[in-house]
């Protein structure tokens, strides 16, 4: 087997392992969501009181528990696929800061809903979904990283219609506050963490262009001084010999 084949196999193995690791936390979260709903149905429970009720002590626990509570299986299924895909994308492309971004999006969205939401029980993972969507979109644009910009465009293609969920009155019985505040959380974190995690790569041709531009920017006096120094150095060398 040639050296190039071995390098290709090792590289593909690395990315396969990275993908598998990126699935772990999102998979656990989705599994818990489904188990909570199944237990709720099997034991005839009503867990909506574990959601967020703004500006009330009883609603504070919803900051932690509300993403795992859903009204019915349709609500749960509609949140499962986007949450899983967006979470895996976050952990794969932003592995260095993924846990921090995921946790802050989770908590910040819930806290803002508790502060600014209307008087109602807010349940479901849609706030977290909107937060991850906006972070992945704006972070790729801000970083000007081609691969991350491609991810941003994919997000727009897949979930661009979600923008209608940011406005009140578009969908009935939907917490548009969670959507809007989750979206705001993602934008905020994209700006705060713009210098952490993956950055725009600097290629050799870019460095060469920067160097050429720097040389073009030299004045005639600087060039003359540099050439004079080189001539004097050559004379000193000849004297030593």
VOMIKOL-884066 format. One record per residue: residue number from 1; residue in one letter; y, z, x of N, C-alpha, C, O, CB in turn. Coordinates in steps of 0.1 Angstrom, whole numbers, plus 5000, padded with zeros to 4 digits. Each point is the difference from the previous one (the first is absolute). Glycine has a CB too. Layout:
VOMIKOL-884066
REC  NUM  a  Y  Z  X  Y  Z  X  Y  Z  X  Y  Z  X  Y  Z  X;
...
//
This chain:
VOMIKOL-884066
REC  1  x  4988  5000  5008  5012  5000  4992  5012  5000  5009  5001  5008  5009  4987  5004  4972;
REC  2  x  5022  4979  5016  5012  4999  5008  5009  5012  4998  4999  5008  4990  4999  4967  5009;
REC  3  x  5011  5027  5010  5010  5011  5000  5009  4999  4987  5003  5010  4994  4997  4991  5031;
REC  4  x  5003  4986  4972  5009  4999  4988  4993  5004  4987  5006  5006  4991  5006  4975  5021;
REC  5  x  4975  5016  4987  4992  5003  4988  4999  5016  4999  5001  5005  4989  4986  4973  5013;
REC  6  x  5011  5028  5010  4999  5015  5000  5013  5006  4995  5000  5010  4993  4983  4989  5026;
REC  7  x  5028  4996  4986  5013  5005  4996  5003  4998  4986  5005  5009  4993  5003  4987  5030;
REC  8  x  4988  4992  4972  5002  4997  4985  4992  5010  4992  5004  5005  4989  5000  4971  5016;
REC  9  x  4983  5027  4999  4992  5009  4992  5005  5014  5000  5000  5007  4990  4980  4979  5016;
REC  10  x  5025  5018  5006  5005  5014  5001  5013  5001  4992  5002  5011  4994  4988  4991  5029;
REC  11  x  5018  4988  4977  5012  5000  4992  4997  5000  4985  5007  5008  4992  5005  4980  5026;
REC  12  x  4979  5004  4978  4996  5000  4985  4994  5013  4996  5002  5005  4989  4995  4970  5012;
REC  13  x  4995  5031  5008  4995  5013  4997  5010  5011  4999  4999  5009  4991  4981  4984  5021;
REC  14  x  5031  5006  4996  5011  5009  4999  5007  5000  4987  5002  5010  4993  5001  4988  5032;
REC  15  x  5000  4989  4970  5007  4999  4988  4991  5003  4988  5005  5005  4989  5009  4977  5021;
REC  16  x  4973  5016  4991  4991  5004  4989  4999  5015  4999  5001  5005  4989  4986  4974  5015;
REC  17  x  5013  5028  5007  5000  5014  5000  5013  5006  4995  5000  5009  4992  4984  4991  5027;
REC  18  x  5027  4993  4984  5013  5005  4996  5001  4998  4984  5006  5009  4994  5004  4984  5028;
REC  19  x  4985  4996  4973  5000  4998  4986  4992  5011  4993  5004  5005  4989  4998  4970  5014;
REC  20  x  4986  5028  5002  4991  5010  4994  5007  5014  5000  4999  5007  4990  4981  4980  5017;
REC  21  x  5027  5016  5004  5007  5013  5000  5012  5000  4991  5003  5010  4994  4990  4992  5030;
REC  22  x  5013  4986  4973  5011  4999  4991  4996  5002  4986  5008  5003  4991  5003  4982  5025;
REC  23  x  4976  5013  4981  4995  5001  4986  4997  5015  4996  5000  5003  4989  4991  4974  5013;
REC  24  x  5007  5032  5008  4995  5013  4998  5009  5008  4990  4995  5004  4989  4994  4996  5034;
REC  25  x  5023  5002  4981  5009  5009  4992  5003  4993  4986  4999  5007  4990  5011  5002  5031;
REC  26  x  4994  4978  4979  5001  4994  4986  4988  5001  4992  5001  5002  4988  5015  4983  5022;
REC  27  x  4972  5013  4996  4988  5001  4992  4998  5014  4995  4995  5002  4988  4995  4981  5026;
REC  28  x  5013  5027  4993  4998  5014  4996  5010  5003  4988  4996  5006  4990  4997  5001  5033;
REC  29  x  5019  4989  4978  5010  5002  4990  4996  4993  4987  5001  5006  4989  5017  4995  5028;
REC  30  x  4977  4987  4984  4996  4992  4988  4988  5007  4994  4998  5001  4987  5011  4977  5022;
REC  31  x  4982  5026  4999  4987  5007  4995  5004  5013  4992  4994  5002  4990  4993  4989  5030;
REC  32  x  5022  5017  4986  5004  5012  4993  5007  4997  4986  4998  5006  4990  5005  5005  5033;
REC  33  x  5005  4978  4977  5007  4996  4988  4989  4997  4989  5001  5005  4988  5018  4985  5025;
REC  34  x  4971  5003  4990  4990  4996  4991  4991  5012  4996  4996  5002  4988  5004  4975  5021;
REC  35  x  4997  5032  5000  4992  5012  4997  5008  5009  4990  4994  5006  4991  4995  4992  5032;
REC  36  x  5024  5003  4980  5008  5009  4991  5000  4994  4986  4998  5008  4990  5017  4998  5029;
REC  37  x  4986  4981  4979  5000  4994  4987  4986  5002  4993  4999  5002  4988  5019  4981  5019;
REC  38  x  4971  5015  5001  4987  5001  4994  4997  5014  4996  4995  5002  4989  4997  4980  5026;
REC  39  x  5012  5028  4993  4998  5014  4996  5008  5003  4988  4996  5008  4991  5000  4998  5033;
REC  40  x  5017  4989  4975  5008  5002  4989  4994  4995  4987  5000  5007  4990  5020  4992  5025;
REC  41  x  4974  4990  4985  4993  4994  4989  4987  5007  4996  4998  5003  4989  5012  4975  5017;
REC  42  x  4982  5025  5004  4987  5006  4998  5001  5014  4994  4993  5004  4991  4998  4983  5028;
REC  43  x  5019  5021  4985  5002  5013  4996  5011  5002  4989  5005  5011  4997  4987  4996  5026;
REC  44  x  5013  4981  4972  5010  5000  4990  5012  5008  5003  5005  5009  4993  4977  4988  4990;
REC  45  x  5023  5001  5029  5012  5007  5005  5013  4991  4998  4999  4988  4998  4987  5025  5019;
REC  46  x  5025  4994  4984  5013  4993  4999  5008  5005  5012  5006  5010  4999  4993  4987  4975;
REC  47  x  5002  4995  5036  5006  5004  5013  5014  4996  5001  5006  5001  5011  4972  4998  4999;
REC  48  x  5028  4996  4980  5014  4995  5001  5010  5011  5004  5010  4997  5006  4985  4985  4977;
REC  49  x  5001  5030  5014  5009  5011  5004  5000  5003  5015  5008  5008  5005  4988  5002  4973;
REC  50  x  4996  4983  5030  5001  5000  5014  5009  4989  5006  5000  4998  5012  4977  5011  4988;
REC  51  x  5030  4984  4991  5009  4990  5004  5014  5007  5003  5001  5012  5001  4987  4971  4985;
REC  52  x  5022  5009  5016  5013  5005  5003  5008  5001  4987  5002  4990  4993  4997  4999  5030;
REC  53  x  5007  5023  4975  5010  5002  4990  5013  5004  5006  5000  5011  5006  4982  4996  4977;
REC  54  x  5028  4985  5017  5012  5002  5008  5007  5013  4997  5001  5005  4989  5002  4971  5011;
REC  55  x  5002  5030  5011  5008  5012  5000  4993  5012  4993  5007  5008  4994  5013  4977  5007;
REC  56  x  4967  5016  5000  4993  5011  4995  4990  5005  5010  4994  4992  5008  5009  4999  4969;
REC  57  x  4995  5022  5023  4990  5006  5010  4986  4995  4998  4993  4997  5010  5022  5023  4991;
REC  58  x  4981  4978  4986  4987  4995  4997  4998  4986  5005  4989  4995  5002  5010  5021  4978;
REC  59  x  5012  4976  5021  4999  4986  5004  5000  4998  5015  4997  4989  5004  5014  5006  4975;
REC  60  x  4991  5016  5029  5000  4998  5014  4987  4996  5006  4999  4992  5009  5019  5025  4992;
REC  61  x  4971  4989  4993  4987  4997  5005  4996  4985  4999  4992  4994  5007  5001  5029  4987;
REC  62  x  5014  4970  4997  4998  4986  4998  5004  4991  5012  4995  4989  5001  5009  5015  4975;
REC  63  x  5005  5002  5032  5003  4992  5012  4988  4998  5009  4998  4989  5006  5025  5021  4994;
REC  64  x  4967  4999  4999  4988  4999  5008  4989  4993  4991  4992  4992  5006  5014  5028  5007;
REC  65  x  4993  4983  4974  4989  4995  4992  5002  4988  4992  4990  4994  4996  5004  5030  5004;
REC  66  x  5019  4973  4997  5002  4989  4990  4994  4986  5004  4995  4993  4991  5026  5020  5003;
REC  67  x  4979  4983  5019  4994  4987  5003  4985  4999  4996  4995  4989  5000  5022  5009  5018;
REC  68  x  4976  5014  4981  4986  5000  4996  4997  5000  4985  4989  4999  4996  5007  5012  5026;
REC  69  x  5015  4991  4970  4998  5001  4986  5005  4987  4993  5010  4995  5003  4994  5030  4998;
REC  70  x  4987  4970  4990  5003  4987  4993  4997  5001  4986  4992  5008  4995  5003  4979  5026;
REC  71  x  5013  5006  4971  4999  5001  4985  4986  4995  4995  4995  5006  4991  5030  4991  5008;
REC  72  x  4970  4992  5007  4987  4995  4995  4994  4991  5012  5007  4999  5010  5000  5001  4965;
REC  73  x  4982  4995  5022  4993  4992  5011  5008  4987  5003  5000  4995  5011  4978  5014  4982;
REC  74  x  5029  4985  4997  5008  4988  5002  5011  5003  5010  5003  4993  5009  4992  4999  4968;
REC  75  x  5012  5020  5021  5011  5004  5008  4994  5002  5015  5007  4996  5009  5005  5015  4971;
REC  76  x  4977  4996  5020  4994  5002  5013  4996  4988  5008  5002  4998  5012  4989  5023  4979;
REC  77  x  5003  4969  5001  4995  4988  5007  5012  4992  5005  5000  4994  5010  4980  5005  4975;
REC  78  x  5031  5000  5007  5012  4993  5003  5006  5005  5013  5007  4993  5008  4997  5002  4968;
REC  79  x  4995  5018  5027  5005  5006  5012  4991  5000  5012  5004  5000  5011  5009  5014  4974;
REC  80  x  4974  4984  5012  4990  5001  5011  5001  4989  5010  5001  5003  5012  4984  5008  4972;
REC  81  x  5015  4977  5012  5000  4988  5009  5013  5000  5008  4999  4999  5013  4986  4989  4971;
REC  82  x  5027  5012  5010  5012  5000  5009  5001  5012  5009  5004  4998  5012  5007  4989  4970;
REC  83  x  4985  5025  5014  5001  5011  5008  4991  4999  5012  5003  5003  5011  5003  5011  4969;
REC  84  x  4982  4981  5018  4990  4999  5010  5004  4989  5010  5000  5003  5012  4982  5004  4973;
REC  85  x  5022  4982  5010  5005  4989  5009  5012  5004  5009  5000  4997  5012  4991  4986  4971;
REC  86  x  5019  5022  5010  5012  5004  5007  4998  5011  5010  5006  5000  5011  5007  4993  4969;
REC  87  x  4979  5016  5017  4997  5011  5009  4992  4995  5012  5003  5004  5011  4996  5012  4970;
REC  88  x  4991  4976  5017  4993  4994  5011  5009  4992  5009  5000  5001  5013  4979  4998  4973;
REC  89  x  5030  4993  5008  5010  4992  5008  5009  5010  5008  5003  4997  5012  4997  4985  4971;
REC  90  x  5004  5029  5012  5008  5009  5007  4993  5006  5012  5005  5000  5011  5007  5006  4968;
REC  91  x  4976  4998  5019  4992  5007  5011  4995  4989  5010  4998  5004  5012  4995  5014  4972;
REC  92  x  5006  4970  5012  4996  4990  5010  5012  4995  5008  4999  5000  5013  4983  4993  4972;
REC  93  x  5029  5003  5009  5011  4995  5008  5010  5010  5005  5007  4997  5010  4991  4983  4976;
REC  94  x  5002  5032  5009  5009  5011  5004  4992  5012  5004  5004  5011  4996  5014  4980  4989;
REC  95  x  4971  5007  5022  4991  5011  5003  5006  5012  5007  4996  5012  4997  4986  4971  5004;
REC  96  x  5028  5015  5007  5007  5011  5008  5007  5009  4991  5001  5012  5002  5001  4973  5017;
REC  97  x  5004  5010  4970  5008  5008  4991  4995  5001  4986  5006  5005  4991  5014  4989  5023;
REC  98  x  4968  5001  4983  4995  4998  4987  4998  5013  4992  5005  5002  4989  4983  4978  5019;
REC  99  x  5007  5030  4999  4998  5013  4993  5013  5006  4996  5002  5006  4989  4976  4998  5024;
REC  100  x  5032  4996  4996  5013  5005  4998  5007  4993  4988  5005  5006  4991  4997  5000  5033;
REC  101  x  4997  4981  4976  5007  4992  4990  4993  5002  4986  5007  5002  4990  4999  4981  5027;
REC  102  x  4981  5018  4983  4992  5002  4988  5003  5013  4994  5003  5002  4988  4979  4984  5021;
REC  103  x  5018  5025  4999  5003  5013  4996  5014  5002  4995  5003  5005  4989  4981  5003  5027;
REC  104  x  5026  4986  4991  5014  5002  4996  5003  4992  4987  5007  5004  4992  4999  4999  5032;
REC  105  x  4988  4985  4975  5002  4992  4988  4994  5008  4988  5006  5000  4989  4993  4978  5024;
REC  106  x  4989  5027  4989  4994  5008  4989  5008  5012  4996  5003  5001  4988  4975  4992  5022;
REC  107  x  5027  5015  4999  5007  5012  4997  5015  4997  4996  5005  5006  4990  4980  5006  5026;
REC  108  x  5021  4979  4991  5014  4997  4997  5002  4994  4986  5009  5003  4992  4995  4993  5032;
REC  109  x  4987  4995  4972  5000  4994  4987  4998  5010  4989  5008  5001  4990  4983  4978  5020;
REC  110  x  4999  5030  4992  4998  5010  4990  5011  5010  4999  5004  5004  4989  4972  4994  5016;
REC  111  x  5030  5006  5006  5011  5009  5000  5012  4994  4992  5007  5007  4992  4985  5003  5030;
REC  112  x  5011  4977  4981  5012  4994  4994  4998  4998  4985  5009  5002  4992  4996  4987  5029;
REC  113  x  4982  5008  4975  4997  4999  4985  5002  5014  4994  5005  5001  4989  4979  4980  5015;
REC  114  x  5012  5030  5003  5002  5013  4994  5014  5004  4999  5004  5007  4990  4975  4999  5020;
REC  115  x  5030  4989  4999  5014  5003  4999  5007  4991  4990  5009  5004  4992  4990  5003  5032;
REC  116  x  4998  4980  4976  5008  4990  4992  4993  4994  4988  5007  4992  4993  5004  5003  5028;
REC  117  x  4977  5008  4977  4993  4994  4989  5004  5005  4986  5006  5011  4999  4975  4985  5016;
REC  118  x  5016  4997  4975  5003  5004  4986  4990  5011  4996  4990  5002  5007  5020  4976  4987;
REC  119  x  4993  5029  4995  4991  5011  4996  4988  4995  4993  4999  4997  4988  5021  5017  5009;
REC  120  x  4970  4984  5012  4987  4995  4995  4990  5002  5011  5003  5003  5012  5007  4980  4973;
REC  121  x  4977  5016  5012  4990  5001  5010  4998  4987  5007  4997  4990  4994  4991  5028  4993;
REC  122  x  5013  4982  5026  4999  4988  5008  4987  5001  5008  4998  5009  5008  5027  4988  4994;
REC  123  x  4966  4993  4995  4987  5000  5007  4997  4986  5005  5006  4990  4996  4986  5028  4989;
REC  124  x  4998  4982  5024  4996  4987  5006  5005  4997  5014  5009  5007  5005  4991  4984  4972;
REC  125  x  4994  5000  5030  5003  4997  5014  5010  4988  5001  5001  4995  5011  4976  5013  4995;
REC  126  x  5029  4988  4983  5009  4988  5001  5012  5003  5009  5005  4991  5007  4987  5002  4971;
REC  127  x  5013  5019  5023  5011  5004  5008  4997  4997  5015  5007  4995  5008  5001  5022  4975;
REC  128  x  4980  4988  5021  4995  4998  5013  4998  4985  5003  5003  4995  5011  4985  5027  4988;
REC  129  x  5007  4970  4991  4998  4986  5002  5013  4993  5003  5001  4992  5009  4979  5009  4976;
REC  130  x  5030  5002  5007  5014  4994  5002  5005  5004  5014  5007  4992  5006  4997  5008  4969;
REC  131  x  4994  5013  5029  5005  5004  5013  4993  4992  5011  5007  4996  5010  4997  5027  4981;
REC  132  x  4983  4975  5009  4993  4993  5010  5005  4985  5000  5001  4994  5011  4979  5022  4987;
REC  133  x  5021  4979  4990  5005  4986  4999  5013  4997  5007  5002  4991  5007  4985  5007  4971;
REC  134  x  5023  5011  5018  5013  4998  5006  5000  5003  5015  5008  4993  5007  5002  5013  4971;
REC  135  x  4982  5004  5027  5000  5002  5014  4994  4988  5007  5006  4996  5010  4992  5029  4986;
REC  136  x  4991  4970  5000  4994  4989  5007  5009  4987  5000  5000  4993  5009  4977  5017  4985;
REC  137  x  5030  4988  4995  5008  4988  4999  5012  5002  5009  5003  4991  5009  4990  5005  4968;
REC  138  x  5015  5015  5022  5012  5001  5007  4998  5003  5015  5008  4996  5008  5003  5012  4971;
REC  139  x  4978  4999  5024  4998  5003  5014  4997  4988  5008  5004  4998  5011  4987  5024  4982;
REC  140  x  5001  4968  5001  4998  4988  5007  5012  4992  5003  5002  4994  5010  4976  5005  4979;
REC  141  x  5031  5001  5001  5013  4992  5001  5009  5007  5011  5006  4993  5008  4992  4999  4968;
REC  142  x  5003  5021  5023  5009  5008  5009  4995  4998  5015  5008  4999  5009  4997  5018  4972;
REC  143  x  4982  4984  5021  4995  4999  5014  5000  4986  5005  4999  4998  5012  4987  5022  4983;
REC  144  x  5015  4970  4997  5000  4986  5004  4988  4997  5008  5000  4992  5010  5025  5008  4991;
REC  145  x  4964  5005  4995  4987  4998  5006  4993  4989  4992  4997  5002  4988  5001  5022  5021;
REC  146  x  4998  4965  4997  4995  4989  4992  4987  5003  4992  4999  4997  4988  5010  4988  5030;
REC  147  x  4982  5023  4988  4988  5003  4992  5003  5010  4989  4995  4998  4989  4992  4999  5032;
REC  148  x  5023  5012  4981  5004  5009  4989  5008  4993  4989  5000  5003  4989  4999  5016  5028;
REC  149  x  5009  4971  4987  5008  4992  4991  4990  4992  4991  5002  4999  4988  5018  4999  5028;
REC  150  x  4969  4997  4990  4990  4993  4992  4994  5009  4990  4997  4996  4989  4998  4989  5031;
REC  151  x  5003  5028  4984  4994  5010  4991  5011  5002  4988  4996  5002  4989  4990  5009  5030;
REC  152  x  5026  4990  4985  5011  5002  4990  5000  4988  4989  5001  5003  4988  5013  5009  5030;
REC  153  x  4984  4976  4987  4999  4989  4991  4988  5000  4991  5000  4997  4989  5013  4989  5028;
REC  154  x  4976  5019  4989  4988  5001  4992  5002  5011  4989  4995  4998  4989  4991  4995  5031;
REC  155  x  5021  5018  4983  5003  5010  4991  5008  4995  4988  4997  5002  4988  5002  5015  5030;
REC  156  x  5011  4974  4985  5008  4994  4990  4992  4991  4991  5001  5000  4988  5019  5001  5028;
REC  157  x  4971  4991  4990  4992  4991  4993  4990  5007  4990  4999  4996  4989  5002  4988  5031;
REC  158  x  4994  5028  4985  4990  5007  4992  5006  5009  4990  4996  5001  4988  4989  4998  5031;
REC  159  x  5026  5008  4985  5006  5010  4991  5014  4999  4997  5007  5009  4996  4977  5006  5014;
REC  160  x  5021  4972  4991  5015  4998  4998  5003  5003  4985  5012  5004  4998  4988  4979  5019;
REC  161  x  4991  5015  4974  5003  5003  4986  5002  5015  4997  5005  5004  4989  4982  4976  5005;
REC  162  x  5009  5028  5016  5002  5015  4998  5015  5004  4998  5003  5011  4996  4976  4992  5017;
REC  163  x  5030  4988  4991  5014  5003  5000  5004  5004  4986  5010  5007  4998  4994  4977  5021;
REC  164  x  4990  5010  4971  5004  5003  4986  4997  5014  4996  5006  5006  4991  4990  4970  5003;
REC  165  x  4995  5030  5013  4996  5014  4997  5011  5010  5005  4999  5012  4997  4977  4982  5004;
REC  166  x  5034  5001  5006  5011  5009  5005  5010  5003  4989  5009  5008  5002  4988  4982  5021;
REC  167  x  5003  5002  4966  5010  5001  4990  4995  5007  4987  4989  4998  4996  5022  4981  5014;
REC  168  x  4998  5029  4984  4995  5007  4988  4999  4991  4988  5008  4990  4999  5003  5030  5010;
REC  169  x  4980  4983  4983  4998  4992  4987  4992  4987  5001  4997  4994  4990  5025  5015  5005;
REC  170  x  4974  4987  5018  4992  4988  5001  4986  5002  4995  4994  4992  4993  5020  5001  5027;
REC  171  x  4980  5018  4985  4987  5004  4996  5000  5013  4992  5007  5009  5004  4983  4979  5016;
REC  172  x  5002  5013  4970  4999  5012  4992  4991  5011  5006  4990  4996  5007  5015  4990  4972;
REC  173  x  4999  5026  5019  4992  5011  5005  4997  5000  5015  4989  5003  5005  5001  4998  4972;
REC  174  x  5020  4994  5030  4998  4999  5015  5012  5008  5007  5011  4999  4995  4978  4978  5002;
REC  175  x  5007  5030  5013  5010  5007  5008  5008  4991  5009  4996  4999  5012  4989  5022  4986;
REC  176  x  5025  4973  4997  5008  4991  5009  5007  5008  5011  5003  4994  5010  5000  4989  4970;
REC  177  x  4999  5029  5017  5007  5009  5010  4991  5001  5013  5004  4999  5011  5007  5014  4971;
REC  178  x  4976  4988  5015  4990  5001  5012  5000  4987  5007  5000  5000  5013  4986  5016  4975;
REC  179  x  5015  4973  5005  5001  4987  5007  5012  4998  5008  5000  4997  5012  4987  4993  4969;
REC  180  x  5025  5013  5013  5012  4999  5007  5002  5009  5012  5004  4996  5011  5006  4997  4967;
REC  181  x  4986  5020  5020  5002  5010  5011  4989  4998  5011  5003  5002  5011  5007  5014  4972;
REC  182  x  4979  4979  5013  4990  4996  5010  5005  4988  5008  4998  5000  5012  4983  5009  4973;
REC  183  x  5024  4982  5009  5006  4988  5007  5011  5005  5009  5000  4995  5012  4995  4990  4968;
REC  184  x  5014  5023  5016  5010  5006  5008  4995  5007  5012  5005  4999  5012  5010  5003  4968;
REC  185  x  4974  5006  5018  4994  5007  5011  4995  4991  5011  5001  5002  5012  4992  5016  4972;
REC  186  x  5000  4971  5012  4995  4990  5009  5011  4994  5009  4999  4998  5012  4982  4998  4972;
REC  187  x  5030  5000  5009  5011  4994  5007  5006  5010  5010  5003  4997  5012  5003  4989  4968;
REC  188  x  4996  5026  5016  5005  5011  5009  4992  5002  5012  5005  5001  5011  5005  5010  4969;
REC  189  x  4977  4990  5018  4991  5002  5011  4999  4988  5009  4998  5001  5013  4989  5015  4973;
REC  190  x  5014  4972  5009  5000  4988  5008  5012  5000  5010  4999  4995  5011  4990  4992  4970;
REC  191  x  5022  5018  5014  5012  5001  5009  4999  5011  5010  5003  4998  5012  5011  4993  4969;
REC  192  x  4981  5021  5014  4999  5011  5009  4990  4998  5012  5003  5004  5011  5003  5011  4970;
REC  193  x  4983  4978  5015  4990  4998  5010  5000  4986  5006  4989  4996  5005  4997  5021  4983;
REC  194  x  5025  4977  5012  5000  4986  5005  4997  4999  5015  4996  4989  5005  5021  5006  4977;
REC  195  x  4986  5015  5026  4997  5000  5014  4987  5007  5004  4998  5002  5012  5027  4998  4991;
REC  196  x  4967  5003  4987  4987  5006  5003  4989  4991  4994  5002  4994  4990  5008  5029  5010;
REC  197  x  4979  4977  5007  4989  4992  4996  5001  4986  5006  5007  4998  5011  4992  5014  4968;
REC  198  x  4995  4978  5016  5001  4986  5005  5014  4995  5001  5008  5001  4991  4969  4994  5000;
REC  199  x  5026  4998  5020  5013  4994  5003  4999  4985  5003  4989  4995  5003  5019  5028  5005;
REC  200  x  5003  4970  4991  5000  4986  5003  4996  4998  5014  5006  5005  5009  5012  4991  4974;
REC  201  x  4971  4996  5019  4995  4997  5014  5011  4992  5008  5006  4992  4995  4970  5009  4997;
REC  202  x  5024  5002  5021  5009  4993  5009  4991  4991  5009  4992  5005  5008  5026  5013  4992;
REC  203  x  4984  4969  4999  4991  4990  5007  5007  4996  5013  5012  5002  5002  4978  4990  4976;
REC  204  x  5002  5003  5031  5006  4996  5013  5011  4990  4999  5010  5001  5008  4967  5004  5002;
REC  205  x  5021  4985  4981  5010  4990  4999  5013  5006  4995  5011  4994  5003  4971  4989  4993;
REC  206  x  5018  5028  4996  5012  5006  4996  5007  5007  5011  5012  5000  5001  4978  5003  4976;
REC  207  x  5002  5003  5032  5006  5007  5012  5006  4990  5009  5011  5002  5006  4972  5016  4992;
REC  208  x  5010  4970  5004  5006  4990  5009  5013  4994  4994  5009  4998  5008  4968  4996  4999;
REC  209  x  5024  5005  4980  5012  4995  4994  5011  5010  5002  5012  4996  5002  4975  4991  4981;
REC  210  x  5010  5026  5015  5010  5010  5002  5005  5000  5015  5012  5002  5002  4978  5012  4980;
REC  211  x  5001  4984  5027  5004  5000  5014  5009  4988  5003  5009  5001  5008  4969  5010  4998;
REC  212  x  5018  4977  4988  5008  4988  5002  5014  5002  4995  5010  4995  5006  4969  4991  4993;
REC  213  x  5022  5020  4989  5013  5002  4994  5008  5010  5008  5012  4998  5001  4979  4998  4977;
REC  214  x  5003  5014  5029  5007  5009  5008  5005  4993  5013  5011  5003  5004  4974  5015  4988;
REC  215  x  5007  4973  5013  5005  4992  5012  5012  4991  4997  5009  4999  5008  4968  5002  5001;
REC  216  x  5022  4993  4979  5011  4991  4996  5013  5008  4998  5011  4994  5001  4972  4991  4988;
REC  217  x  5016  5028  5007  5011  5008  4998  5007  5005  5012  5010  5007  4999  4979  4999  4980;
REC  218  x  5005  4991  5033  5006  5005  5013  5013  4992  5003  5001  4988  4997  4977  5019  5011;
REC  219  x  5032  5000  4997  5012  4993  5004  4998  4993  5013  4991  5003  5007  5023  5014  4980;
REC  220  x  4995  4974  5017  5000  4993  5012  5001  5010  5012  4994  4999  5010  5016  4980  4979;
REC  221  x  4999  5031  5009  5002  5010  5010  4987  5008  5003  4997  5003  5011  5027  4999  4982;
REC  222  x  4969  5002  4996  4987  5007  5002  4990  4992  5007  4992  5004  5008  5012  5009  4971;
REC  223  x  4995  4973  5017  4991  4992  5007  5003  4998  5014  4991  5001  5009  5006  4987  4970;
REC  224  x  5016  5011  5024  5004  4998  5014  4997  5013  5008  4996  4999  5012  5022  4985  4981;
REC  225  x  4984  5027  5001  4997  5013  5007  4985  5001  5003  4996  5005  5010  5024  5006  4979;
REC  226  x  4972  4985  5001  4986  5001  5002  4995  4990  5010  4991  5004  5009  5006  5003  4967;
REC  227  x  5008  4981  5025  4996  4990  5010  5005  5005  5014  4993  4998  5010  5008  4984  4972;
REC  228  x  5011  5024  5018  5005  5004  5013  4992  5011  5006  4998  5001  5012  5025  4993  4981;
REC  229  x  4972  5015  4998  4991  5011  5004  4987  4994  5006  4995  5006  5010  5015  5009  4973;
REC  230  x  4985  4975  5010  4987  4994  5005  5003  4994  5014  4991  5001  5009  5001  4994  4967;
REC  231  x  5019  4998  5026  5003  4994  5013  5001  5010  5011  4995  4998  5011  5017  4983  4977;
REC  232  x  4995  5030  5009  5002  5010  5010  4987  5007  5004  4997  5003  5011  5026  5001  4980;
REC  233  x  4968  4997  4998  4987  5006  5003  4992  4991  5009  4992  5004  5009  5008  5007  4969;
REC  234  x  5001  4976  5020  4993  4990  5008  5004  5001  5015  4992  4999  5009  5005  4986  4971;
REC  235  x  5017  5016  5022  5005  5001  5013  4995  5013  5007  4997  5000  5012  5024  4987  4981;
REC  236  x  4979  5024  5000  4995  5012  5006  4986  4999  5004  4996  5005  5011  5019  5008  4975;
REC  237  x  4977  4980  5006  4986  4998  5003  4999  4991  5013  4991  5003  5009  5003  4998  4967;
REC  238  x  5014  4989  5025  5000  4992  5012  5004  5008  5013  4994  4998  5010  5011  4981  4975;
REC  239  x  5005  5029  5013  5004  5009  5012  4989  5009  5004  4998  5002  5012  5026  4997  4980;
REC  240  x  4969  5007  4999  4989  5009  5003  4989  4992  5008  4994  5005  5009  5011  5009  4970;
REC  241  x  4993  4974  5017  4989  4992  5006  5004  4997  5015  4993  4994  5007  5000  4996  4970;
//
